[in-house]
């Protein structure tokens, strides 16, 4: 990979598989979802354990689904499924069933809300034990476009950005969480962004 930024396309990485669909939702559907989630969810900014101390996360979030989830030494109890979140889950699963039958299924959802470009998510992999050995994660982005930064854990290849646009879907297939880390770094960008990451949590 010779470029530092990958332009919107479909297959960003083949092995492990990373796919980007820029127009998964229509403009109307995406804008309606952004408005509804902004106003209809109980957004929280919990404290988590980082390097032995308690810090408040620099964003807002909601954990939704069928099972609790452990992140940074803390258990999060799920909120009930929002009807629109369930509808989008079904839309993703139906789309993927035509492409890769049986592989993609989801019972939980983490929503993150970034009110401006200063709110962020640090470097991490979604590799908690509850997600299984080789998790598949589907991520819908709503609102202002921001780049998600990826880097290889062994630093064997160059880091790269994926610009996540309003209404887009990013698919992180088996092996992504084992081989790469990702982060939403601070940017001089105005506007709100909400990100939905669907995943399967072992009960």
BAFI-3210 file (N, C-alpha, C; in Angstrom, 3 decimals, decimal comma, padded with zeros to 6 digits):
// residues 203
n [1|2|3|4|5|6|7|8|9|10|11|12|13|14|15|16|17|18|19|20|21|22|23|24|25|26|27|28|29|30|31|32|33|34|35|36|37|38|39|40|41|42|43|44|45|46|47|48|49|50|51|52|53|54|55|56|57|58|59|60|61|62|63|64|65|66|67|68|69|70|71|72|73|74|75|76|77|78|79|80|81|82|83|84|85|86|87|88|89|90|91|92|93|94|95|96|97|98|99|100|101|102|103|104|105|106|107|108|109|110|111|112|113|114|115|116|117|118|119|120|121|122|123|124|125|126|127|128|129|130|131|132|133|134|135|136|137|138|139|140|141|142|143|144|145|146|147|148|149|150|151|152|153|154|155|156|157|158|159|160|161|162|163|164|165|166|167|168|169|170|171|172|173|174|175|176|177|178|179|180|181|182|183|184|185|186|187|188|189|190|191|192|193|194|195|196|197|198|199|200|201|202|203]
n.u [000,858|000,895|000,006|-000,926|-003,534|-006,627|-008,820|-012,431|-013,909|-014,522|-013,228|-010,935|-008,898|-007,778|-006,892|-006,331|-009,940|-011,315|-013,879|-015,540|-018,475|-019,703|-022,280|-024,270|-026,596|-029,353|-029,291|-031,436|-032,321|-030,030|-029,767|-032,159|-031,760|-029,540|-030,682|-032,707|-031,292|-029,669|-031,489|-033,118|-031,850|-030,293|-027,625|-024,351|-021,341|-019,224|-016,871|-013,752|-011,208|-007,905|-004,623|-004,410|-005,874|-008,902|-010,713|-012,728|-014,475|-013,723|-016,082|-019,515|-021,588|-023,629|-024,533|-026,075|-028,304|-028,246|-026,628|-024,453|-021,360|-017,843|-015,436|-012,374|-011,967|-014,482|-017,908|-020,635|-024,043|-026,660|-028,777|-032,251|-033,086|-033,247|-035,853|-035,103|-032,374|-032,486|-033,785|-031,818|-029,829|-031,028|-031,138|-028,413|-027,668|-029,292|-028,306|-025,656|-026,077|-026,511|-024,037|-022,051|-023,148|-024,298|-022,046|-022,051|-023,559|-025,385|-025,765|-025,527|-024,757|-022,675|-022,895|-021,333|-020,926|-019,767|-019,376|-017,942|-014,870|-012,848|-013,541|-012,964|-011,562|-009,288|-006,324|-006,973|-008,050|-010,901|-011,092|-011,983|-012,598|-015,275|-016,162|-015,387|-013,052|-012,374|-013,697|-016,386|-017,236|-019,574|-019,906|-021,691|-021,688|-022,728|-023,476|-020,979|-018,154|-015,318|-011,882|-011,011|-008,322|-006,007|-003,576|-000,958|-000,338|002,176|003,636|004,363|003,450|002,434|000,572|-002,875|-005,662|-009,247|-011,805|-014,820|-017,943|-021,129|-023,775|-022,386|-021,020|-018,790|-017,014|-015,479|-013,752|-012,980|-009,934|-009,106|-009,188|-007,243|-004,901|-004,684|-004,854|-007,123|-008,175|-009,964|-008,880|-008,216|-009,439|-009,519|-012,403|-015,700|-018,947|-021,299|-020,890|-022,115|-021,548|-022,221|-021,520|-021,947|-021,955|-021,147|-021,730|-020,663|-022,840]
n.v [-001,178|001,980|004,567|007,093|007,677|006,164|006,415|006,725|003,628|000,196|-002,382|-002,158|-003,456|-006,717|-008,974|-009,000|-008,719|-005,646|-003,549|-000,850|000,950|003,671|004,794|003,445|004,013|006,053|009,626|010,890|008,881|008,601|011,187|011,414|009,333|010,364|012,637|011,459|009,654|011,500|012,882|011,026|009,152|008,122|009,584|009,038|009,830|007,943|007,055|005,412|002,871|003,709|003,028|002,555|004,603|006,522|007,916|010,214|009,454|010,970|011,672|010,809|007,959|005,038|001,862|-000,877|-003,625|-007,238|-008,290|-007,652|-005,715|-005,687|-003,221|-001,625|-002,382|-002,099|-002,951|-002,628|-002,192|-003,121|-000,873|-001,032|-002,201|000,323|001,104|002,035|001,443|-001,335|-001,766|-000,842|-002,704|-005,052|-004,311|-004,202|-006,898|-008,241|-007,220|-008,189|-010,909|-011,593|-011,403|-012,675|-015,283|-016,293|-015,494|-012,911|-011,624|-010,003|-009,015|-006,918|-003,449|-000,653|002,737|005,737|009,167|012,126|015,370|017,415|018,146|017,863|015,891|012,413|009,103|006,891|004,942|001,535|-001,926|-003,835|-006,312|-007,714|-010,479|-011,260|-010,839|-012,938|-015,029|-014,142|-011,524|-010,014|-006,828|-004,297|-001,012|001,921|005,268|008,530|011,927|014,557|014,010|012,097|011,041|007,670|006,294|003,778|001,405|-000,992|-003,600|-004,823|-002,992|-003,430|-002,404|000,713|003,122|004,156|006,193|006,047|007,761|008,369|008,689|010,439|008,296|006,041|002,646|000,641|-002,326|-004,524|-007,303|-010,804|-011,031|-008,377|-007,043|-008,453|-007,907|-005,168|-001,813|000,885|004,343|007,343|010,295|013,616|016,402|019,445|019,962|020,898|020,137|017,471|013,957|010,679|007,341|003,971|000,826|-002,367|-005,601|-008,998|-010,406|-012,784|-014,749]
n.w [000,000|-001,098|-000,680|001,704|002,270|001,625|-001,003|-001,327|-002,043|-002,808|-002,060|000,311|001,720|001,001|002,382|005,682|005,294|004,360|003,748|002,079|001,728|000,320|-000,094|001,367|002,849|001,840|001,245|002,512|004,315|005,912|007,044|008,460|010,322|011,737|012,982|014,567|016,272|017,581|019,193|020,497|022,100|025,196|025,835|027,132|028,973|030,133|032,793|032,355|032,854|032,469|032,076|034,836|036,029|036,480|033,860|032,017|029,076|025,883|024,350|023,561|024,358|023,696|024,724|023,287|022,969|023,272|025,288|028,163|028,073|028,221|028,632|028,726|031,433|032,573|033,002|030,822|030,841|028,637|026,769|025,769|022,467|020,067|017,803|015,198|015,140|015,196|012,767|010,954|011,509|010,501|007,829|007,147|007,618|005,764|003,370|003,469|003,532|000,937|-000,104|001,502|002,713|005,938|007,431|008,601|011,389|013,994|017,385|019,064|019,709|019,563|019,948|019,140|019,780|018,457|019,112|017,975|016,139|018,016|019,797|020,287|019,542|020,905|019,975|019,325|019,306|018,491|020,210|022,416|024,633|024,667|022,103|020,558|018,651|016,020|015,199|013,299|012,229|011,611|010,506|010,582|009,483|010,368|009,685|009,827|007,732|008,682|009,055|009,645|011,183|010,414|011,545|011,189|013,466|013,615|012,287|009,668|007,292|005,759|007,688|007,249|006,128|006,244|004,921|006,396|005,311|005,354|005,838|005,062|004,990|006,718|006,606|008,673|008,467|009,410|011,159|010,949|013,474|014,814|013,445|012,953|014,354|015,150|015,065|015,874|015,325|016,723|014,852|012,913|012,404|011,895|013,208|013,897|014,479|014,330|015,065|014,370|015,512|014,766|016,184|017,211|020,284|022,542|024,491]
ca.u [000,000|001,855|-000,566|-001,282|-004,977|-007,366|-010,009|-013,616|-013,989|-015,199|-012,304|-009,783|-007,919|-008,312|-006,560|-007,724|-010,913|-011,837|-014,713|-016,171|-019,586|-019,967|-023,691|-025,104|-027,882|-029,666|-029,071|-032,597|-032,300|-028,911|-030,061|-033,218|-031,153|-028,712|-031,571|-033,398|-030,364|-029,210|-032,511|-033,933|-031,058|-029,762|-026,182|-023,560|-019,878|-018,782|-015,452|-013,158|-009,893|-006,823|-003,314|-004,561|-006,632|-010,228|-010,830|-013,997|-014,228|-013,885|-017,193|-020,672|-021,855|-024,744|-024,392|-027,417|-028,296|-028,739|-025,720|-023,499|-020,104|-016,733|-014,525|-011,443|-012,144|-015,803|-019,036|-021,709|-025,323|-027,243|-030,092|-033,094|-032,905|-034,035|-036,441|-034,331|-031,125|-032,821|-034,073|-030,542|-029,174|-031,638|-030,739|-027,034|-027,629|-029,895|-027,355|-024,493|-026,486|-026,401|-022,622|-021,343|-024,194|-023,977|-020,876|-022,303|-024,751|-025,119|-026,722|-025,178|-024,421|-022,086|-023,033|-020,473|-021,334|-018,696|-020,060|-017,068|-013,640|-011,960|-013,911|-012,108|-011,414|-007,866|-005,904|-007,470|-008,656|-012,102|-010,690|-012,335|-012,920|-016,710|-016,429|-014,944|-011,667|-012,192|-014,971|-016,779|-017,881|-020,138|-019,916|-022,396|-021,323|-023,745|-023,016|-019,794|-017,150|-014,038|-011,039|-010,640|-006,918|-005,621|-002,156|-000,654|000,268|003,594|004,219|004,935|002,985|002,139|-000,751|-003,712|-006,951|-010,464|-012,756|-016,134|-018,898|-022,516|-024,522|-021,501|-020,883|-017,449|-017,063|-014,199|-013,916|-012,115|-008,505|-008,809|-008,918|-006,019|-003,723|-004,622|-005,515|-007,730|-008,428|-010,556|-008,005|-008,759|-009,318|-010,181|-013,611|-016,920|-020,123|-021,520|-020,807|-022,546|-021,057|-022,865|-020,715|-022,675|-021,044|-021,705|-021,172|-020,984|-023,660]
ca.v [000,000|003,055|005,858|007,233|007,776|005,388|007,100|005,863|002,550|-000,932|-003,274|-001,412|-004,509|-008,032|-009,935|-009,277|-008,038|-004,358|-003,032|000,447|001,261|005,075|005,187|002,353|004,648|007,240|010,872|011,121|007,896|008,916|012,418|011,083|008,553|011,268|013,455|010,633|009,177|012,645|013,367|009,985|008,239|008,620|009,592|009,078|009,922|007,245|006,968|004,104|002,682|003,866|003,038|002,559|005,729|006,716|009,094|010,297|009,318|012,257|011,511|010,207|006,641|004,211|000,430|-001,353|-004,990|-008,400|-008,735|-006,670|-005,643|-005,229|-002,362|-000,890|-002,757|-001,754|-003,599|-001,743|-002,865|-002,619|-000,260|-001,780|-001,854|001,383|000,524|002,365|000,679|-002,699|-001,724|-000,754|-004,014|-005,953|-003,866|-004,648|-008,358|-008,652|-006,890|-009,068|-012,287|-011,810|-011,379|-013,701|-015,911|-016,980|-015,000|-011,669|-011,533|-009,033|-008,972|-005,797|-002,225|000,472|004,016|006,803|010,493|013,109|016,649|018,267|017,478|017,618|014,627|011,441|007,721|006,561|003,710|000,313|-002,974|-004,410|-007,718|-008,251|-011,909|-011,439|-010,724|-014,137|-015,044|-013,391|-010,809|-009,213|-005,612|-003,430|000,331|002,961|006,623|009,556|013,271|015,090|012,998|012,144|009,905|006,650|005,977|002,391|001,081|-002,410|-003,813|-005,142|-001,874|-003,965|-001,580|002,097|003,454|004,774|006,752|005,803|008,829|007,777|009,699|010,387|007,197|004,972|001,407|000,057|-003,718|-005,033|-008,744|-011,586|-010,734|-006,942|-006,683|-009,126|-007,404|-003,713|-000,932|002,039|005,486|008,559|011,295|014,976|017,122|020,751|019,714|021,303|019,314|016,273|012,649|009,518|006,093|002,755|-000,361|-003,600|-006,697|-010,166|-010,620|-014,118|-014,701]
ca.w [000,000|-001,256|-000,356|003,110|002,375|000,638|-001,461|-001,254|-003,004|-002,193|-001,360|000,789|001,959|000,641|003,429|006,063|004,460|004,790|002,657|002,320|000,842|000,669|-000,217|001,855|003,155|001,052|001,979|003,382|005,393|006,807|007,787|009,412|011,398|012,543|013,811|015,555|017,294|018,371|020,114|021,116|022,912|026,470|025,640|028,359|028,870|031,352|033,120|032,134|033,447|031,502|032,736|036,279|036,574|035,923|033,007|031,294|027,646|025,174|023,402|024,217|023,821|024,153|024,448|022,999|022,467|024,010|026,344|028,684|027,328|029,058|027,879|029,604|032,828|033,081|032,352|030,400|030,659|027,392|026,633|024,822|021,053|019,451|016,587|014,010|015,204|014,799|011,333|010,253|011,661|009,532|006,496|006,949|007,537|004,499|002,313|003,534|003,263|-000,503|-000,462|002,276|003,539|007,181|008,155|009,328|012,228|015,050|018,494|019,934|018,988|020,277|019,262|019,626|019,309|018,496|018,911|017,167|015,740|019,150|020,450|019,608|020,014|020,828|019,295|019,952|018,490|019,104|020,338|023,727|024,583|024,414|020,670|019,874|018,180|014,781|015,066|012,147|012,719|010,575|011,070|009,832|009,875|010,135|009,991|009,163|007,373|009,385|008,693|010,610|010,939|010,662|011,513|011,396|014,778|013,469|011,547|008,430|006,182|006,144|008,206|006,222|006,525|005,489|005,203|006,613|004,883|005,813|005,242|004,588|005,763|006,727|007,051|009,157|008,477|010,284|011,090|011,065|014,873|015,238|012,740|012,880|015,314|014,506|015,951|015,324|015,932|016,667|013,576|012,865|011,632|012,592|012,955|014,697|013,843|015,112|014,477|014,882|015,236|015,058|016,490|017,876|021,625|023,060|025,704]
c.u [000,895|001,331|-000,991|-002,780|-005,628|-008,620|-011,200|-013,639|-014,717|-014,240|-011,054|-008,612|-008,568|-008,053|-005,739|-008,690|-011,435|-012,571|-015,364|-017,241|-020,046|-021,432|-024,617|-026,501|-028,104|-029,421|-030,218|-032,584|-031,201|-029,201|-031,161|-032,655|-030,307|-029,589|-032,215|-032,451|-029,859|-030,186|-033,208|-033,160|-030,549|-028,234|-025,446|-022,085|-019,278|-017,281|-014,977|-011,761|-008,830|-005,511|-003,446|-005,306|-007,948|-010,273|-012,177|-013,728|-014,519|-014,915|-018,385|-020,950|-023,129|-024,420|-025,795|-027,337|-028,763|-027,883|-024,911|-022,186|-019,029|-015,738|-013,700|-011,740|-013,498|-016,874|-020,111|-022,967|-026,042|-028,561|-030,929|-032,826|-033,826|-034,596|-035,644|-033,005|-031,359|-033,106|-032,780|-029,751|-029,721|-031,235|-029,315|-026,988|-028,225|-028,968|-026,200|-024,835|-026,389|-024,946|-021,857|-022,332|-023,628|-022,847|-021,221|-023,617|-024,383|-026,192|-026,460|-024,707|-023,821|-022,239|-022,121|-020,887|-020,190|-019,306|-019,253|-015,780|-012,666|-012,310|-013,373|-012,252|-009,950|-007,601|-006,387|-007,814|-009,877|-011,895|-010,970|-012,807|-014,380|-017,057|-015,998|-013,548|-011,440|-013,469|-015,132|-017,578|-018,331|-020,383|-020,599|-021,980|-022,418|-023,152|-021,752|-018,779|-015,876|-013,221|-010,819|-009,237|-006,652|-004,098|-001,974|000,060|001,755|004,352|004,852|004,545|002,598|000,737|-001,547|-005,017|-008,060|-011,441|-014,164|-017,200|-020,288|-023,266|-023,679|-021,497|-019,464|-017,551|-015,663|-014,330|-012,957|-010,639|-008,160|-008,417|-007,640|-004,778|-003,581|-005,252|-006,131|-008,031|-009,143|-009,850|-008,620|-008,474|-009,978|-011,373|-014,803|-018,052|-020,121|-021,382|-021,294|-022,136|-021,733|-021,999|-021,461|-021,689|-021,820|-020,985|-021,623|-021,745|-023,088]
c.v [001,229|004,408|005,902|007,311|006,971|006,156|006,159|004,850|001,399|-001,802|-002,488|-002,327|-005,834|-009,066|-009,232|-008,339|-006,756|-003,747|-001,723|000,693|002,682|005,460|004,076|002,854|005,807|008,478|011,147|010,157|008,216|010,152|012,199|010,305|009,430|012,083|012,631|010,149|010,322|012,996|012,276|009,007|008,928|008,555|009,782|009,270|009,265|007,382|005,535|004,069|002,764|003,999|003,250|003,740|005,886|008,009|009,043|010,262|010,643|012,171|011,045|008,848|006,047|002,778|-000,157|-002,811|-006,024|-008,775|-007,562|-006,747|-005,077|-004,460|-001,556|-001,132|-002,452|-002,479|-002,566|-002,569|-002,278|-001,894|-001,131|-001,314|-000,700|000,827|000,823|001,618|-000,773|-002,776|-001,669|-002,050|-004,996|-005,598|-004,319|-006,164|-008,859|-008,361|-007,893|-010,525|-012,607|-011,917|-012,524|-014,380|-016,567|-016,406|-013,831|-011,747|-010,699|-009,117|-007,797|-004,620|-001,206|001,714|005,030|008,111|011,473|014,465|017,609|017,504|017,206|016,323|013,473|010,047|007,342|005,240|002,480|-000,709|-003,480|-005,923|-008,279|-009,693|-012,160|-011,385|-011,958|-013,963|-014,156|-012,608|-010,121|-008,021|-004,775|-002,062|001,311|004,323|007,598|010,913|013,643|013,977|013,215|010,930|008,968|006,181|004,520|002,273|-000,409|-002,589|-004,106|-004,081|-002,333|-003,163|-000,204|002,219|004,161|005,276|006,199|006,905|008,248|008,851|009,426|009,276|006,036|003,772|000,891|-001,339|-004,181|-006,533|-009,462|-011,245|-009,270|-006,581|-007,328|-008,459|-005,887|-003,058|000,223|003,114|006,572|009,721|012,693|015,639|018,488|020,648|020,125|020,338|018,028|015,018|011,599|008,272|004,912|001,570|-001,596|-004,744|-007,854|-010,370|-011,995|-013,993|-015,540]
c.w [000,000|-000,826|001,107|003,317|001,269|000,269|-001,406|-002,383|-002,360|-001,418|-000,971|001,107|001,599|001,724|004,503|005,345|005,106|003,602|003,070|001,270|001,157|000,674|000,250|002,209|002,195|001,897|002,944|004,572|006,401|007,652|008,819|010,598|012,312|013,486|014,912|016,651|018,168|019,479|020,924|021,998|024,181|026,414|026,966|028,017|030,110|031,587|032,868|032,761|032,357|032,260|034,243|036,862|035,824|035,114|032,291|029,793|026,922|024,040|024,217|023,588|024,403|023,765|024,366|022,553|023,457|025,216|026,898|027,908|028,239|028,203|028,871|031,082|033,414|032,275|032,041|030,168|029,443|027,592|025,696|023,392|020,664|018,130|015,317|013,984|014,791|013,301|010,520|010,363|010,646|008,107|006,174|006,745|006,229|003,326|002,288|003,274|001,784|-000,940|000,194|003,213|004,796|007,989|009,074|010,079|013,449|016,123|019,439|019,090|019,950|019,406|019,924|018,975|019,534|018,151|018,041|016,888|016,864|019,880|019,618|020,206|019,822|020,118|020,053|018,871|019,233|019,219|021,727|023,588|024,236|022,927|019,887|019,287|016,964|014,474|013,720|012,671|011,528|011,175|010,120|010,378|009,467|010,488|009,244|008,900|008,180|009,004|009,872|010,243|011,311|010,667|011,816|012,726|014,678|012,677|010,227|007,203|006,706|006,726|007,108|006,830|005,646|005,871|005,240|006,389|005,429|005,070|004,764|005,528|005,594|007,321|007,412|009,374|009,411|010,068|011,229|012,493|015,385|014,647|012,740|014,107|014,542|015,545|015,163|016,016|015,828|015,324|013,709|011,916|012,471|012,258|013,753|013,852|014,822|014,352|015,166|014,520|015,727|015,210|017,123|019,208|022,108|024,372|026,835]
res [x|x|x|x|x|x|x|x|x|x|x|x|x|x|x|x|x|x|x|x|x|x|x|x|x|x|x|x|x|x|x|x|x|x|x|x|x|x|x|x|x|x|x|x|x|x|x|x|x|x|x|x|x|x|x|x|x|x|x|x|x|x|x|x|x|x|x|x|x|x|x|x|x|x|x|x|x|x|x|x|x|x|x|x|x|x|x|x|x|x|x|x|x|x|x|x|x|x|x|x|x|x|x|x|x|x|x|x|x|x|x|x|x|x|x|x|x|x|x|x|x|x|x|x|x|x|x|x|x|x|x|x|x|x|x|x|x|x|x|x|x|x|x|x|x|x|x|x|x|x|x|x|x|x|x|x|x|x|x|x|x|x|x|x|x|x|x|x|x|x|x|x|x|x|x|x|x|x|x|x|x|x|x|x|x|x|x|x|x|x|x|x|x|x|x|x|x|x|x|x|x|x|x]
***
